[in-house]
Amino acid sequence: MKKNFPLQAEGKHPDRVLEAVKHEIRKYFKRERNRAVPKGADFWDFDCKVGLTEDTAEVVRVSAVIEAVDAAAKSGAASVYVEILSKHGVRVIKARDTGSDQEPSEI
């Protein structure tokens, strides 16, 4: 999804417009996560950018998209650009620290 959301609409309260934008973003995430995952992938991952325009959009984490939209609205912007591209992700299992530096205790 690459979309420029207006944050001010004539005849509508700005808070309601902001809530509608956030709802549409959350709905998109949910719809994409419910799609069938391709073979060899474990989950859907997302590349996200948020900014006032497409040129000034900055990369943000999935958990920070809504916060970035809120920040743009609080700054008084007339619109906000949101780019969310889905990709398949593979879980990486981290190796546990075996504690080889410590000696085993005798009982």
Secondary structure in CASP SS format (residue, H / E / C, confidence):
PFRMAT SS
TARGET T0000
AUTHOR 0000-0000-0000
METHOD secondary structure of the structure
MODEL  1
M C 1.00
K E 1.00
K E 1.00
N E 1.00
F E 1.00
P E 1.00
L C 1.00
Q C 1.00
A C 1.00
E C 1.00
G C 1.00
K C 1.00
H C 1.00
P H 1.00
D H 1.00
R H 1.00
V H 1.00
L H 1.00
E H 1.00
A H 1.00
V H 1.00
K H 1.00
H H 1.00
E H 1.00
I H 1.00
R H 1.00
K H 1.00
Y H 1.00
F H 1.00
K H 1.00
R H 1.00
E H 1.00
R H 1.00
N C 1.00
R C 1.00
A C 1.00
V C 1.00
P C 1.00
K C 1.00
G C 1.00
A C 1.00
D C 1.00
F E 1.00
W E 1.00
D E 1.00
F E 1.00
D E 1.00
C E 1.00
K E 1.00
V E 1.00
G E 1.00
L C 1.00
T C 1.00
E C 1.00
D C 1.00
T C 1.00
A C 1.00
E E 1.00
V E 1.00
V E 1.00
R C 1.00
V H 1.00
S H 1.00
A H 1.00
V H 1.00
I H 1.00
E H 1.00
A H 1.00
V H 1.00
D H 1.00
A H 1.00
A H 1.00
A H 1.00
K H 1.00
S C 1.00
G C 1.00
A C 1.00
A C 1.00
S E 1.00
V E 1.00
Y E 1.00
V E 1.00
E E 1.00
I E 1.00
L E 1.00
S E 1.00
K E 1.00
H E 1.00
G E 1.00
V C 1.00
R C 1.00
V C 1.00
I C 1.00
K C 1.00
A C 1.00
R C 1.00
D C 1.00
T C 1.00
G C 1.00
S C 1.00
D C 1.00
Q C 1.00
E C 1.00
P C 1.00
S C 1.00
E C 1.00
I C 1.00
END
